[in-house]
Amino acid sequence: MSLPDDMLLLATRRFDRDEEGGAVHAEDLAQALGLRADPNAAYRGVTYAGIARFVSTLMDADDHVEFARRLVFMVLSGNGDAHAKNWGIFYPDGIHARLSPAYDLVFTRSYVRGSELALKMGRAADRSWGSVTRASLLSALAGTGVGAAVLQDTLGTMVETATARLGDALARVEAPPDSSTLQALRTHLEVMRVALGT
């Protein structure tokens, strides 16, 4: 097969295959939580605090911290599509659940549907981006079982690292300087950085 010289491709190894090419069981959280096949079920009855408790119950400490890191990144990157079907788990040894590699990481704030979070942080919070604060995020993450000091450190590190790397990536994007999507992402990133208190 011949491809144009200017075409870029991304190839990645499947996480749901073992070294011999055999299947490794994987499922999204909507499946794991027994939500109905109704596509809207992935948005109802689930909160990020609930997912944190699920991860804490089923997985080991590394995944508890990784879930915290991903949730912070989801907030900073304006991903309003992180519903239950966009969090996955797999069983690399056939017994113990682990978070799957992250997928479907998108900036949705520039779309109408992306004007709010896919799920509530917890029961009391609404789904608006304006409801996200350092306190609401830490409250949702408390269910992971990760100690408060580690959560504070993880939050601070992620805000600093993700803000810098997203900023660097934005600077390299080949798009018109007046791109409304890029401006929206820059604005969102700064607003969330302030909201998370760093």
Long-range contacts (C-beta under 8 A, 24 or more apart in sequence): 15-90, 15-100, 15-101, 16-90, 16-100, 18-92, 24-90, 24-91, 24-92, 24-94, 25-90, 25-91, 25-94, 26-88, 26-89, 26-90, 26-91, 26-100, 27-88, 27-89, 27-90, 28-84, 28-85, 28-86, 28-87, 28-88, 28-89, 29-54, 29-84, 29-85, 29-87, 29-88, 29-89, 30-83, 30-84, 30-85, 32-89, 32-97, 33-84, 35-84, 41-84, 42-83, 42-84, 42-85, 42-86, 43-83, 43-84, 43-118, 43-119, 46-83, 46-84, 46-119, 47-119, 47-120, 47-121, 47-122, 47-123, 47-140, 48-119, 48-120, 48-121, 48-122, 48-140, 49-121, 49-122, 49-123, 49-139, 49-140, 49-141, 49-142, 49-143, 50-143, 51-84, 51-87, 51-119, 52-140, 52-141, 52-142, 52-143, 52-144, 53-143, 53-144, 55-99, 55-144, 56-143, 56-144, 56-145, 58-89, 58-97, 59-89, 59-96, 59-97, 59-98, 59-99, 60-96, 60-98, 61-145, 61-146, 63-98, 63-99, 64-144, 64-145, 64-146, 65-144, 65-146, 65-150, 65-154, 66-99, 67-99, 67-141, 67-144, 68-141, 68-144, 68-146, 68-151, 68-154, 68-155, 68-158, 69-154, 69-158, 70-99, 70-102, 71-137, 71-140, 71-141, 72-137, 72-154, 72-155, 72-158, 72-159, 72-162, 72-196, 73-105, 73-158, 73-162, 74-105, 75-132, 75-137, 75-192, 75-196, 76-158, 76-159, 76-162, 76-163, 76-166, 76-189, 76-192, 76-193, 76-196, 77-105, 77-107, 77-162, 77-166, 77-185, 77-189, 78-107, 78-108, 78-109, 78-114, 78-129, 78-184, 78-185, 78-188, 78-189, 78-192, 79-105, 79-106, 79-107, 79-108, 80-108, 80-109, 80-111, 80-113, 80-114, 80-115, 80-116, 80-117, 80-118, 80-129, 81-106, 81-108, 81-113, 81-114, 81-118, 82-117, 82-118, 82-119, 83-118, 83-119, 84-119, 86-118, 107-181, 107-184, 107-185, 107-188, 109-184, 109-185, 109-188, 110-180, 110-181, 110-184, 110-185, 129-188, 129-191, 129-192, 132-192, 132-195, 132-196, 133-195, 133-196, 133-197, 134-195, 134-196, 134-197, 137-196, 155-196, 155-198, 156-198, 159-193, 159-196, 159-198, 160-198, 163-189, 163-193
